[in-house]
Structure formats: structure tokens, C-alpha cells
Amino acid sequence: MKKTSLLTFLLFGLFQTARLQNDSLEQAILSYENKKLTLVRNGRDMLQAHILAGDIEKSSSLLHYLETQVENEDYMAFYDFEKWLLHVWTGQYHKVLPVFRNLSDSALWFAPRRSIPPPEDLLLDKLVESVERDSGSIFEKLDNSNLPNVEREFLKLFTSWLLCTSKTPRFEKEEALNKASNQYLTDFPKSDFRYFVGRYINQEEVLAKRGMDFEFFSGYGGYTGSLHSYLGHHVPLGVAFDFYYKRWIFGFRDHIGIGKLDKPIVAKNTLWDEPSNFNHIIVELSAAYEIHDSERLKIFPFVGVTFGDISPPTGKVEKFPELENVGTGFVTAPIGGLNVDWKFGNPYSKNPMFGDGYGILRFRLGFMPTNFDKKQPDLGGNSLYFTFGFGGVVRKVVKRY
């Protein structure tokens, strides 16, 4: 009995000792204060007060202390965007310029930061308000500075970009920012900041250099000269494929014109009499150049070469074998004309029907000397046709730079 009481007493003593130790550890944890986090939190709160007061001098001193004495590999005092706004607002341009000078794709690689981020607060909002409010004086100071033009204009553009990026939505100012960045890249084509301006500040979208389209078409074709008295007109049916490079368009078209003879043709001791049908086959290679390209309309004149043939339909030849050789055979001839495309949908809207592209309704006018009189002296004259076609353009939308 005495042994049992002694064991119970010892166990109770051990339990009490452990409980007291845990209570002491809990108190120590509750009373522990992380000085770094406190400095970051309080420093950012003080900085907000200085910014609201418009005190650039005190803000600069506090910014310098937090950057050099508090921030380290474990703790972040600011996000990058906040630092850039602070450096611009306080006039510390020497800290901004090296960050964006001579950037490239390879230079943008970096190891992920494992630092503890700053606490959530309203510092960024206050900074944006202050920079926007003081943008006029910021630009005036830059204009009066001794900085080279290429750096001074970059800093003005950079400041506008900071304000535009921080706004939601940002579309109202994006067009003006694209225009300003285009002007900067035109004025300073060899700028050390060209990569950053082109890739990040400018958000203008353009159609990719390369693309292609397809078209199914029909229309009306007529003739001049003696051809007109024999053939009258025809109805073309065909398909076309075009390949784009920048503003150049290289086309391949294959169509057959179907019509009826208006007058018998005597060829190779054979009478090809009317009202027999005829086929006018045209294979065309062309090059075109866009002279106008807007959201809805594209105009591009073209020139090229055709391979044309006038002959009886295959079914007619099978029925009357003597007509096999009455056609002209393929004759080479030049061609020129005009294409007008009406676009269905905005190509920049990522139309889900066509993916990276848009639909088109195409009107085409072509004129060519047929040169058939080289094979059949009685078939001299020219051909004029116009077609309406429906198709689509496959061309990605990409950033301009």
C-alpha cells in the first residue's frame, strides 16, 4: 500500500513539473516579439503618414533606413512596385535606372524569393495617389534635371506606366501609353531601355507577320474582242489559298469557268458547235500588297500569272471523242486586279469561331489578256471577271514588340 502511494505521488509530481514547464513555454511564446516584423510594420505605417503629409525628405530618410537596415534576405520591407513608386516620388532616379537598363529575356530569369513579405496595408494606394497628384512636379523636375534625354524621357514614360498599371481597369490610359512608348522607341532606337519599353510598357497588339487564308468563290466572267462573239460569258467556281508575310500576300487560285458557246468554233478539222458547253480553267499565282487594312476592311491590289485553257467538258469529250483536241491547251498570260476583304468580327477579339483569325467576305476583280489567239487565231481578246467569296484568315494576334 505504501509503495502504491509513493508511486502515485511521484507520477503526480512529474505531471505538475511538466505542466509548469509548458506554462512557462507558453508564456514565453506569447511574450515573444519579432523585432524585424515590428520594424517593417511600424516603418511602413510611419512612411504612410509622411506620404500623406507630402514630406519627401522624411520619406527618403525612412525609405533608406528600411532598405539598408531592416530589409534582408529573410524579410521584405517593400514589394518591387512600391519601391519603384517611392524612388520616383522621392527623386531617387539613380536607383531606378540600373534595374531596367539593358534587360533581355535571359536577364529576366531569377530564383524565387523566400523572404517574408510585408504585411498588408494601404501603402501602395497612398503612393499611387501621391505620385498621381504630384506627377506634374515630378515631370517638371525631370525636365530641369541634368539627365540625358534618353534617361529623362524613359523616367517620364516609366512614371506614366506605374500609374497606368496600378489602375483597374487600365484601358483608358493604355492607348496613350502605347502611343508614348512608340514615340520613345522611334526617338531613341538604341536606348538601353528599349527591351523593357517594348516588352512591358507597350501593350499594342498587331497581327503576326505570317498567316494564311482560304476562300470559296463564284461570280461572273466576260470577254472582249473576238472571244466575246464565241464565248459570251462564264460563271467561275473555285477555291483560293493565300499566304501572308507582313503586308505581302502570295496567292494560289484554281477555278473553272462554266459557259456555253455563242458561235461554233472550227478547230483542227473539227466543228465545235454551239450550244455546246465550255470550260475555262484558270490556275493563278499572284502577289499582292495591302494598301489599306482597318478593323473591318482590307484592300490589296495584285499582279500575277495565269495558266488558262478553253476546252469542252470531260463528259462531252467522252461522248464525242473527236472534240478531244479542239481546246486551246494551257496558255500563259499575265493578270492584274484588286481584292477587297470585308472582315467578320474584330481579329483582335480572339473570335472563337476562327481561333486566331477572322472570317472574310471577299470581292475580287481581275483582268487579263487571255493570249488564246496564240493557239486559236480566231480567239483573240481579253477576259474580265469578278468574284464573291467566303472564307477565313488564320493569323495570330501578337504584341507589337
Stockholm file with secondary structure:
# STOCKHOLM 1.0

chainA/1-401         MKKTSLLTFLLFGLFQTARLQNDSLEQAILSYENKKLTLVRNGRDMLQAHILAGDIEKSSSLLHYLETQVENEDYMAFYDFEKWLLHVWTGQYHKVLPVFRNLSDSALWFAPRRSIPPPEDLLLDKLVESVERDSGSIFEKLDNSNLPNVEREFLKLFTSWLLCTSKTPRFEKEEALNKASNQYLTDFPKSDFRYFVGRYINQEEVLAKRGMDFEFFSGYGGYTGSLHSYLGHHVPLGVAFDFYYKRWIFGFRDHIGIGKLDKPIVAKNTLWDEPSNFNHIIVELSAAYEIHDSERLKIFPFVGVTFGDISPPTGKVEKFPELENVGTGFVTAPIGGLNVDWKFGNPYSKNPMFGDGYGILRFRLGFMPTNFDKKQPDLGGNSLYFTFGFGGVVRKVVKRY
#=GR chainA/1-401 SS CHHHHHHHHHHHHHHHHHHHHHHHHHHHHHHCCCHHHHHHHHHHHHHHHHHHTTCHHHHHHHHHHIIIIICCSSBCSSCHHHHHHHHHHTTCGGGTHHHHTTCCTGGGCCCCCCSBCCCCCSHHHHHHHHHHHTHHHHHHHHHTSCSCHHHHHHHHHHHHHHHHHHSSSCHHHHHHHHHHHHHHHHHCTTCTTHHHIIIIICCCEEECSEEEEEEEEEEEEEECHHHHHHHCEEEEEEEEEEEEETTEEEEEEEEEEEEECSSCEEETTEEECTTCEEEEEEEEEEEEECSEECSSEEEEEEEEEEEEEEECCHHHHHHCGGGTTCSCCCEEEEEEEEEEEEEESCGGGCCTTTSSEEEEEEEEEEEEECCGGGTCTTCCCEEEEEEEEEEEEECCEEECC
#=GC SS_cons         CHHHHHHHHHHHHHHHHHHHHHHHHHHHHHHCCCHHHHHHHHHHHHHHHHHHTTCHHHHHHHHHHIIIIICCSSBCSSCHHHHHHHHHHTTCGGGTHHHHTTCCTGGGCCCCCCSBCCCCCSHHHHHHHHHHHTHHHHHHHHHTSCSCHHHHHHHHHHHHHHHHHHSSSCHHHHHHHHHHHHHHHHHCTTCTTHHHIIIIICCCEEECSEEEEEEEEEEEEEECHHHHHHHCEEEEEEEEEEEEETTEEEEEEEEEEEEECSSCEEETTEEECTTCEEEEEEEEEEEEECSEECSSEEEEEEEEEEEEEEECCHHHHHHCGGGTTCSCCCEEEEEEEEEEEEEESCGGGCCTTTSSEEEEEEEEEEEEECCGGGTCTTCCCEEEEEEEEEEEEECCEEECC
//
